[in-house]
């Protein structure tokens, strides 16, 4: 029984591959062709040394010399900068908000109410561009809500230290957003202060001796557009008196398109403190909103135009002072000369007062213009057409002032070249 078993075992054993002699020689020749010999020894005993090209060495010697050169020329290890450059190196962490999380609701309630905003000193910014502009200007972030991680990774890493990062669902951001198409990121910032803000060198270089004073502006869209025009014209500063809409309201921020971080804004000022923000030689001009009354049925005399403007002004506001002798009250307004807006009014640093469409300018603005030698600036319109929109009037006056200053600078440079 042993013999058949041996036969079976031989049958199942796999056969070894048979290698032909010419196959081995072919492989050896291929290897030889790939080599670069230093010496060739013929069967006769003759030895021929191969001449290497300039700068070439045998493989072994070259490897030894290369290792020595690497050891000698190895640069000193410079310690890496402690400032992280990527999200992974910084070690930042974020939390995930679950459905029904009260953090988003409580924060949004605070920042969307002006009394809470003023008390807490917080504002809400929405959108990647607006948040990037705020961070560039030096605004201090406190909390970020975002729906995708790549939105937060686009921001500078060094600006995110100590900031609460909370990832929420896009539906939650959509519920609290004022935008028609939310961008998926919202930030809570400390209310910026114009003293500590860092404005771009380009904006500072193009700043003009032109200042804007907003008086009783109640419409958020108008104020945002005015701030955008002020930044575009190169205003040195924008002053907001009490009675104006909050400059950091979400609707104003949306209409401003980043202008809040391009021009200094001073809010909630009393008229007694406004002169503190003006240079001593500044003249205050009041934007005239009585084009209908000043042009229709009125002569071209400045006094007549001023009288018509006073009548228009008194339609909305009446200021009376009591006569000490008779005890009767009489209406009084400062007498200001009216001039067309395209006549030169930028020979000295100028401040332009823009009033709201409903209430107009205040008595305090007229008194300030009178004390500084300013005038009313009239923008002529077709008779029968009411006054222009406040944002439109402000844009016209600011860019007219910029044009006058540019022409004045060109004349000055031309005069210097002639000398």
FIMARTI-821791 format. One record per residue (C-alpha): residue in one letter; x, y, z. Coordinates in steps of 0.25 Angstrom, whole numbers, padded with zeros to 4 digits, always signed. Example, Ala and Ser with C-alpha at 12.3 -4.5 7.8 and 13.67 -1.06 7.14 Angstrom:
a+0049-0018+0031;s+0055-0004+0029;
***
This chain:
x+0000+0000+0000;x+0012+0009+0002;x+0016+0010-0013;x+0002+0015-0018;x+0003+0026-0008;x+0016+0030-0012;x+0011+0031-0027;x-0001+0040-0022;x+0008+0049-0015;x+0017+0051-0027;x+0005+0054-0035;x+0000+0065-0027;x+0014+0072-0025;x+0015+0085-0034;x+0025+0084-0045;x+0036+0094-0044;x+0038+0104-0056;x+0049+0100-0066;x+0059+0111-0069;x+0066+0110-0082;x+0081+0114-0083;x+0079+0125-0093;x+0069+0131-0084;x+0079+0133-0073;x+0089+0138-0083;x+0079+0149-0088;x+0077+0154-0074;x+0091+0155-0071;x+0094+0163-0084;x+0082+0172-0080;x+0088+0174-0066;x+0102+0177-0073;x+0096+0187-0082;x+0090+0195-0070;x+0103+0195-0063;x+0114+0206-0064;x+0127+0198-0061;x+0139+0206-0057;x+0149+0195-0062;x+0147+0185-0074;x+0156+0172-0073;x+0157+0164-0086;x+0160+0149-0087;x+0174+0152-0091;x+0177+0159-0078;x+0176+0173-0083;x+0170+0184-0074;x+0164+0196-0079;x+0159+0207-0070;x+0147+0215-0074;x+0149+0230-0074;x+0138+0237-0066;x+0132+0250-0071;x+0136+0263-0063;x+0130+0264-0050;x+0126+0249-0049;x+0131+0239-0039;x+0129+0224-0037;x+0116+0221-0030;x+0122+0217-0017;x+0132+0228-0016;x+0121+0238-0020;x+0112+0233-0010;x+0123+0235+0001;x+0127+0249-0004;x+0112+0253-0005;x+0109+0249+0010;x+0122+0256+0014;x+0117+0269+0007;x+0103+0268+0012;x+0109+0267+0027;x+0118+0279+0024;x+0107+0287+0017;x+0095+0283+0026;x+0088+0297+0029;x+0086+0300+0044;x+0072+0297+0048;x+0064+0310+0050;x+0053+0308+0061;x+0039+0309+0055;x+0031+0321+0058;x+0021+0320+0069;x+0010+0326+0061;x+0002+0316+0055;x-0001+0317+0040;x-0012+0307+0038;x-0024+0302+0045;x-0018+0289+0049;x-0005+0296+0055;x-0013+0305+0063;x-0021+0295+0070;x-0034+0302+0069;x-0047+0295+0073;x-0062+0297+0071;x-0075+0293+0077;x-0087+0287+0070;x-0100+0293+0073;x-0112+0283+0073;x-0126+0286+0070;x-0132+0295+0080;x-0119+0301+0085;x-0122+0314+0092;x-0109+0320+0090;x-0112+0325+0076;x-0126+0330+0080;x-0121+0338+0092;x-0109+0345+0085;x-0118+0349+0073;x-0128+0355+0082;x-0117+0364+0089;x-0111+0369+0076;x-0124+0371+0068;x-0129+0381+0079;x-0122+0395+0080;x-0124+0396+0095;x-0117+0383+0097;x-0107+0386+0087;x-0103+0399+0094;x-0103+0392+0108;x-0095+0380+0104;x-0086+0387+0094;x-0088+0376+0083;x-0092+0376+0068;x-0095+0366+0058;x-0088+0364+0045;x-0092+0355+0034;x-0085+0350+0021;x-0071+0346+0019;x-0067+0360+0012;x-0073+0368+0023;x-0066+0360+0034;x-0053+0360+0026;x-0053+0375+0025;x-0056+0376+0040;x-0045+0367+0044;x-0035+0375+0035;x-0039+0388+0042;x-0036+0382+0055;x-0051+0379+0060;x-0051+0369+0072;x-0059+0356+0069;x-0066+0349+0081;x-0074+0338+0075;x-0075+0332+0061;x-0087+0323+0056;x-0085+0316+0043;x-0091+0305+0035;x-0078+0300+0028;x-0064+0298+0033;x-0058+0304+0021;x-0065+0318+0024;x-0057+0319+0037;x-0044+0314+0031;x-0044+0326+0021;x-0042+0335+0033;x-0028+0339+0038;x-0024+0329+0049;x-0018+0339+0058;x-0031+0346+0059;x-0039+0334+0064;x-0031+0332+0077;x-0041+0333+0089;x-0053+0333+0080;x-0065+0324+0082;x-0067+0316+0069;x-0080+0309+0068;x-0085+0301+0056;x-0100+0301+0054;x-0109+0296+0043;x-0111+0305+0031;x-0126+0306+0034;x-0124+0312+0048;x-0115+0323+0041;x-0126+0325+0031;x-0136+0327+0041;x-0128+0338+0048;x-0122+0345+0036;x-0127+0358+0030;x-0121+0354+0016;x-0130+0348+0005;x-0118+0338+0002;x-0111+0336+0015;x-0096+0333+0013;x-0095+0323+0025;x-0086+0331+0034;x-0090+0341+0045;x-0081+0348+0055;x-0083+0355+0068;x-0073+0366+0070;x-0070+0376+0081;x-0075+0390+0077;x-0064+0397+0069;x-0058+0410+0074;x-0052+0419+0063;x-0040+0422+0072;x-0035+0408+0072;x-0039+0404+0058;x-0028+0402+0048;x-0032+0408+0034;x-0025+0405+0021;x-0013+0413+0016;x-0020+0416+0003;x-0033+0421+0010;x-0024+0430+0019;x-0016+0435+0007;x-0028+0439+0000;x-0035+0446+0012;x-0040+0460+0009;x-0043+0472+0018;x-0057+0469+0017;x-0066+0464+0028;x-0081+0459+0028;x-0091+0462+0039;x-0103+0454+0039;x-0115+0461+0046;x-0128+0453+0049;x-0126+0442+0039;x-0136+0432+0043;x-0136+0422+0030;x-0126+0411+0031;x-0124+0410+0016;x-0122+0424+0014;x-0111+0425+0025;x-0104+0412+0020;x-0104+0418+0006;x-0099+0432+0011;x-0087+0425+0019;x-0084+0417+0006;x-0083+0431-0002;x-0075+0437+0010;x-0065+0426+0009;x-0064+0427-0006;x-0063+0442-0006;x-0051+0441+0004;x-0058+0448+0016;x-0049+0449+0028;x-0060+0446+0038;x-0075+0444+0039;x-0082+0450+0051;x-0096+0445+0055;x-0104+0453+0065;x-0115+0448+0075;x-0127+0445+0067;x-0121+0437+0056;x-0123+0422+0054;x-0112+0413+0060;x-0101+0412+0050;x-0098+0398+0054;x-0112+0393+0052;x-0112+0381+0042;x-0120+0388+0031;x-0110+0400+0032;x-0098+0390+0031;x-0104+0383+0019;x-0106+0396+0012;x-0092+0402+0016;x-0085+0390+0009;x-0073+0391+0018;x-0072+0406+0019;x-0073+0405+0034;x-0059+0400+0034;x-0053+0410+0024;x-0057+0423+0030;x-0057+0427+0044;x-0071+0428+0050;x-0075+0435+0063;x-0089+0433+0068;x-0099+0438+0078;x-0093+0452+0079;x-0100+0464+0086;x-0099+0477+0078;x-0091+0483+0089;x-0080+0473+0086;x-0080+0474+0071;x-0070+0486+0070;x-0060+0477+0078;x-0058+0468+0066;x-0056+0480+0056;x-0044+0488+0053;x-0044+0503+0057;x-0045+0508+0043;x-0056+0498+0038;x-0068+0504+0032;x-0081+0497+0034;x-0091+0496+0022;x-0105+0492+0022;x-0111+0484+0011;x-0123+0491+0006;x-0136+0483+0004;x-0145+0494+0000;x-0143+0494-0015;x-0157+0495-0018;x-0159+0508-0010;x-0146+0514-0013;x-0148+0513-0028;x-0163+0515-0031;x-0169+0529-0029;x-0157+0534-0023;x-0147+0544-0028;x-0132+0541-0030;x-0128+0550-0018;x-0121+0542-0007;x-0129+0548+0004;x-0142+0544-0003;x-0137+0530-0005;x-0133+0529+0010;x-0147+0534+0014;x-0154+0523+0005;x-0145+0513+0012;x-0149+0518+0025;x-0164+0516+0022;x-0161+0502+0017;x-0153+0500+0030;x-0164+0505+0039;x-0174+0496+0032;x-0168+0484+0040;x-0161+0491+0052;x-0165+0504+0060;x-0155+0510+0069;x-0160+0522+0078;x-0153+0531+0087;x-0161+0539+0097;x-0160+0554+0096;x-0157+0559+0110;x-0164+0573+0108;x-0177+0568+0103;x-0177+0553+0107;x-0181+0549+0093;x-0174+0538+0086;x-0168+0540+0072;x-0162+0530+0062;x-0147+0532+0061;x-0137+0525+0051;x-0122+0528+0048;x-0121+0536+0035;x-0112+0528+0026;x-0109+0532+0011;x-0113+0522+0001;x-0103+0518-0010;x-0103+0508-0022;x-0096+0495-0018;x-0087+0496-0030;x-0081+0509-0026;x-0067+0509-0019;x-0070+0505-0004;x-0057+0497-0001;x-0047+0509+0001;x-0046+0505+0016;x-0048+0491+0022;x-0063+0488+0021;x-0074+0480+0028;x-0087+0477+0022;x-0100+0475+0030;x-0110+0465+0024;x-0124+0465+0030;x-0135+0455+0030;x-0146+0455+0020;x-0157+0456+0030;x-0152+0465+0040;x-0141+0473+0033;x-0129+0479+0039;x-0129+0484+0054;x-0128+0498+0059;x-0115+0494+0065;x-0109+0491+0052;x-0113+0505+0046;x-0107+0512+0058;x-0094+0504+0057;x-0094+0508+0042;x-0096+0522+0046;x-0085+0523+0056;x-0075+0517+0046;x-0078+0526+0034;x-0085+0515+0026;x-0097+0515+0017;x-0108+0507+0011;x-0105+0499-0001;x-0116+0498-0011;x-0117+0487-0021;x-0127+0492-0032;x-0138+0483-0036;x-0149+0485-0046;x-0160+0494-0041;x-0172+0485-0036;x-0162+0474-0031;x-0160+0472-0017;x-0146+0471-0010;x-0137+0460-0013;x-0134+0448-0005;x-0125+0450+0007;x-0115+0440+0002;x-0115+0445-0012;x-0113+0460-0007;x-0102+0455+0001;x-0095+0448-0010;x-0096+0460-0019;x-0090+0470-0009;x-0079+0461-0005;x-0074+0458-0019;x-0076+0472-0023;x-0067+0476-0011;x-0057+0465-0015;x-0057+0471-0030;x-0055+0485-0024;x-0043+0481-0016;x-0037+0473-0027;x-0038+0486-0036;x-0032+0494-0025;x-0020+0485-0024;x-0018+0485-0039;x-0018+0500-0039;x-0008+0500-0028;x+0002+0490-0034;x+0001+0498-0047;x+0004+0511-0040;x+0016+0505-0034;x+0021+0499-0047;x+0021+0513-0053;x+0029+0519-0042;
***
